[in-house]
Amino acid sequence: MIFSDVVETIKNLSFEEKQELHILLAQYIREERRNEIYQNYLDSKKEVEQGNIEFSSDLNRLKEILEEE
């Protein structure tokens, strides 16, 4: 089934079915976003542990870091 078939099928659903689908899609999107955020956290944590990330509150040092990239 291609995307346009899915769209046409959805158009033919009842109002209540469309609402239910909307709720389900919102939940799926939230779950995917949470997983993405969690994966980014794990990746960042790994980079910190490997010493690939430097933190600084010194404005001059932050500028230097940005210029190095």
CYANA upper distance limits for C-alpha pairs under 8 A (distance plus 0.5 A):
  1 MET  CA      5 ASP  CA      6.62
  1 MET  CA      6 VAL  CA      7.51
  2 ILE  CA      6 VAL  CA      7.07
  3 PHE  CA      7 VAL  CA      6.79
  4 SER  CA      8 GLU  CA      6.69
  5 ASP  CA      9 THR  CA      6.60
  6 VAL  CA     10 ILE  CA      6.66
  7 VAL  CA     11 LYS  CA      6.73
  8 GLU  CA     12 ASN  CA      7.02
  9 THR  CA     13 LEU  CA      7.20
 10 ILE  CA     18 LYS  CA      7.49
 13 LEU  CA     17 GLU  CA      6.36
 13 LEU  CA     18 LYS  CA      6.65
 14 SER  CA     18 LYS  CA      6.72
 15 PHE  CA     19 GLN  CA      6.75
 16 GLU  CA     20 GLU  CA      6.74
 17 GLU  CA     21 LEU  CA      6.58
 18 LYS  CA     22 HIS  CA      6.56
 19 GLN  CA     23 ILE  CA      6.82
 20 GLU  CA     24 LEU  CA      6.73
 21 LEU  CA     25 LEU  CA      6.53
 22 HIS  CA     26 ALA  CA      6.66
 23 ILE  CA     27 GLN  CA      6.81
 24 LEU  CA     28 TYR  CA      6.70
 25 LEU  CA     29 ILE  CA      6.54
 26 ALA  CA     30 ARG  CA      6.67
 27 GLN  CA     31 GLU  CA      6.69
 28 TYR  CA     32 GLU  CA      6.68
 29 ILE  CA     33 ARG  CA      6.62
 30 ARG  CA     34 ARG  CA      6.60
 31 GLU  CA     35 ASN  CA      6.70
 32 GLU  CA     36 GLU  CA      6.66
 33 ARG  CA     37 ILE  CA      6.64
 34 ARG  CA     38 TYR  CA      6.57
 35 ASN  CA     39 GLN  CA      6.56
 36 GLU  CA     40 ASN  CA      6.67
 37 ILE  CA     41 TYR  CA      6.69
 38 TYR  CA     42 LEU  CA      6.77
 39 GLN  CA     43 ASP  CA      6.62
 40 ASN  CA     44 SER  CA      6.55
 41 TYR  CA     45 LYS  CA      6.51
 42 LEU  CA     46 LYS  CA      6.66
 43 ASP  CA     47 GLU  CA      6.82
 44 SER  CA     48 VAL  CA      6.71
 45 LYS  CA     49 GLU  CA      6.72
 46 LYS  CA     50 GLN  CA      6.67
 47 GLU  CA     51 GLY  CA      6.65
 47 GLU  CA     52 ASN  CA      5.59
 47 GLU  CA     53 ILE  CA      6.59
 48 VAL  CA     52 ASN  CA      6.30
 48 VAL  CA     53 ILE  CA      5.73
 48 VAL  CA     54 GLU  CA      8.26
 56 SER  CA     61 ARG  CA      7.32
 56 SER  CA     62 LEU  CA      7.00
 57 SER  CA     61 ARG  CA      8.40
 57 SER  CA     62 LEU  CA      7.92
 58 ASP  CA     62 LEU  CA      6.78
 59 LEU  CA     63 LYS  CA      6.80
 60 ASN  CA     64 GLU  CA      6.83
 61 ARG  CA     65 ILE  CA      6.69
 62 LEU  CA     66 LEU  CA      6.76
 63 LYS  CA     67 GLU  CA      6.68
 64 GLU  CA     68 GLU  CA      6.73
 65 ILE  CA     69 GLU  CA      7.33
